[in-house]
Amino acid sequence: MAWLARMKTLLDKIGQLVVLLWLSDQPLDDQPWTARPEPFKTEPMLVSRTMVEQLRDKVLDVVVAQTSAEALQRGTDGMSFPQGEASIASELPGVGAHEEAALLLAGAIGRHAK
């Protein structure tokens, strides 16, 4: 619950003109963490749908961007990183994940921009 308390504090400080983004290759749900196939490789770790929903009244919108299989297959294509950090880069969301999230964010921001 520390994550939730910190998020509430942060959102109280920056105001409600916020679109909260969930960006992960895992679904945003309430599945127990110990029931996940690789519980310690999933990001954001230990954050559930219930926790995110508790922030809804503090934000304009919540965007759930679950990275597609196609974006995951692209791996590090298009990413820039030092050669010695390839294994680290491969653990991060790649360009495809960010492109998908950007489209969803643009839609959400467009709905609220008036």
Secondary structure, 3 states (H helix, E strand, C coil): CHHHHHHHHHHHHHCCCCEEEEEECCCCCCCCHHHCCCCCCCCCCCCCHHHHHCCHHHCCEEEEEECCHHHHHCCCCCCCCCHHHHHHHCCCCCHHHHHHHHHHHHHHHHHHCC
